[in-house]
């Protein structure tokens, strides 16, 4: 029997405290999930021959990012043991042994370990915090991406792919993914001029 589901029905609810410290449930709709999955396919080249690692715990929204990336594209999803995710050297060995093509990892894990030889053969995505420029330049990956977005935007709102000649001191958050709008506004809701400080406001299909 058809259930009459639409793109505005809930796909999942995930709890987060965000910057306020007050727990809240974010109600993510199917349209946001589908938009994210299609964006991942287009941005990262993930497909049926890809191998994605499930690094994040299920209580963190990055876990949805990883599952959507794999299941939405037909890729294989690999779940390492918890102890492998605590040390960068052991994780690197696991990723190589499983021929992982796409990995999403927190910069803090990689900042702590300098003996990382392998992370992903196609795309290494950094998320959860701002990575340092020095880390970006020394990572052994075919493509390094910085992903940014609050939970309320279905995990990700912007991405930035590091160019081979990157020599900046600050890693950008990049440009919005498909069907997403980014605005820098002042206290009155008006766009700020170039170089001015403003509040980042996000709109589009991914907003819960």
C-alpha positions, -999 to 999 in steps of 0.1 A, spaced: 0 0 0 13 34 -9 21 55 21 18 89 4 53 100 15 67 132 1 100 150 1 89 170 32 84 139 54 110 131 80 139 109 71 155 109 106 158 129 138 192 135 153 200 152 186 226 179 189 236 206 214 254 228 188 270 260 201 242 267 226 247 237 248 210 230 248 200 196 234 176 197 205 162 173 180 169 182 144 142 168 121 158 161 87 135 157 57 139 133 28 145 162 4 177 171 24 189 135 24 184 131 -14 200 165 -21 231 156 0 235 122 -17 233 136 -52 258 164 -42 282 138 -28 280 118 -61 287 149 -81 314 164 -59 334 133 -49 329 109 -77 315 82 -54 298 53 -72 291 16 -72 328 7 -72 337 30 -43 345 19 -8 334 43 20 345 40 56 320 45 84 342 64 109 317 85 129 296 71 157 259 69 152 252 97 176 271 122 154 256 136 122 287 127 102 275 91 105 245 100 84 268 117 59 288 85 55 258 62 52 241 85 27 273 87 6 276 49 4 240 37 3 229 66 -20 255 57 -46 256 19 -43 291 20 -28 304 -5 -2 303 8 34 331 -4 57 327 -4 95 361 -6 113 363 -17 150 362 11 175 398 7 186 410 12 151 395 47 150 414 60 180 449 60 165 458 74 132 485 49 123 462 19 130 434 35 111 457 42 82 466 5 80 430 -4 80 421 20 52 449 7 31 440 -29 37 404 -23 27 413 -1 -3 391 27 10 384 53 -17 364 78 4 370 87 40 356 115 62 378 122 92 382 148 119 413 170 116 422 165 152 429 128 147 453 136 118 469 165 136 480 142 164 496 115 141 524 123 117 530 88 105 499 85 84 508 70 50 473 62 36 439 77 41 418 73 9 427 67 -27 401 92 -42 388 116 -16 397 126 19 371 148 35 379 167 66 349 177 88 338 187 123 363 215 128 386 238 109 417 220 97 451 238 99 467 248 66 499 229 75 478 197 79 462 202 45 495 205 28 510 173 42 481 149 38 487 119 15 455 119 -5 445 122 -41 419 149 -32 416 167 1 382 184 8 371 206 37 334 202 44 314 226 65 278 226 77 256 226 109 234 196 116 204 217 107 215 218 70 215 180 66 252 177 77 269 198 50 264 232 34 297 240 17 328 222 5 363 233 -6 387 211 -26 423 219 -20 443 228 -51 477 213 -56 494 246 -52 476 257 -20 498 280 1 473 298 22 473 303 59 436 297 65 416 268 50 384 281 34 349 266 39 344 268 1 312 272 -18 277 259 -13 267 225 -24 239 221 -50 205 237 -41 221 256 -12 223 293 -7 249 311 15 245 347 27 267 369 49 244 394 66 247 422 91 225 427 122 197 442 100 196 413 76 214 431 48 244 417 28 278 429 42 304 443 18 334 422 7 359 417 36 334 427 63 323 405 92 288 392 90 266 363 102 265 332 79 229 324 69 221 292 50 190 284 29 181 257 5 169 221 2 190 208 31 177 231 58 157 211 83 
